[in-house]
């Protein structure tokens, strides 16, 4: 009888662990490589296809800040820049954000 309880408790713990793992796995696609995290280019380097940004992130243009030659509007209208996933709007100017691509954080 005592052995049955121990086995039951172990099975319940294993089941709870599996539920936790799958909840984490499905809520954070980054573990599976299906989405791009903060500061990552939204491109799957293996397939060459663009990935979606992970939950809570948005795509911003991967441009540098304004220069003496070009202002933000001119930079943002240029072609050839990749998209970077960012949590723009969190009141922190991350290293990949600047006044041009995330004025909410980098003003």
N, C-alpha and C positions, 0 to 999 in steps of 0.2 A: 504494500500500500504506500509506504513512504517513497519507494522508488518511482511509483507512478506520478506522485506529486512533483518530484524533481524533474522527471522527463517532461511533464506538462509545463512547468515553469520555464524550462529551457526552450521548449517549442514556442511559447508565448513571446519570450525575449527575441528569438530568431525572427518571428513574424513581425514584431514591432520594429526590429532593425531593418527588415526588408521594406516595410511600409515607409520608414524614414528615408531610406536610400532612394527609393523610386520617387518619392515626393520631391526630394532634393534634385534628382536627375531631371525630372520633367519640368520643374519650376526654374531650373537654371540650365538652359540648353547649351551654355558654354562648355559644360562638362563633356557634352557629346560633340563639340566642335561645330555645332549647327548655327552659331551666331557669333558676331564679333563683339568683344568687350570694349570697355572705355579706353580710348586712345588707339584702338586697332583699326586698321584699314578694313573696310567692309568688303573684303575680297578673300575668297577661298583660294589660297596659293596652290593647292593641289589640283583643283578642277578648273581654276581660272574664272569661276563664276562668282558673282557678288553674293555675299551673305547678308542676312538681315542683322540689324543691331540687336543685341540682347535686350530683354525686357527693361524698360525704364530709360533706355538710351535712344538718342536720335542721331541721324546722319548730319554732319556738318562738313563744309568744304575744307579740305586740307590745305589751306593757303597760309602763307606767312603773313605777318602784320603789314601795315602800309609802309611803303618806302618813300624816298624823296621823289621817285619817278612815278609811282603808281599809288592811287588811293584805294580804299576798300572796294568801292563800286567797280572800279576797273579790274581789280584782282578777282573779284567774285564772278565777273563776266568772262574771264579768260577760260579757255578749255584746257583739259589735260590734268586737272587736279583730281585726286581721288577723294572719296568720301571717308571720313573718319567718324566712328561712333563716339558719342560724347554724352555726358550728363549735363549739358549746357543748361544753365538756369539754377544750379545748386549753390550759387554765390561763391564759388571757388574757381579761379582762373587756372585751369589745368595747363600743363606744358604744351599740349596740342591745341589749346584754345588761344584766341587773341581777339583784339578789338574788331577785326573783320568777320571772323566766323562765329564768334560768340560774344557779342557786345553786352549781353545780359550779365555775364560774369567778369568781363575784362574791360569795363569802361574806364 
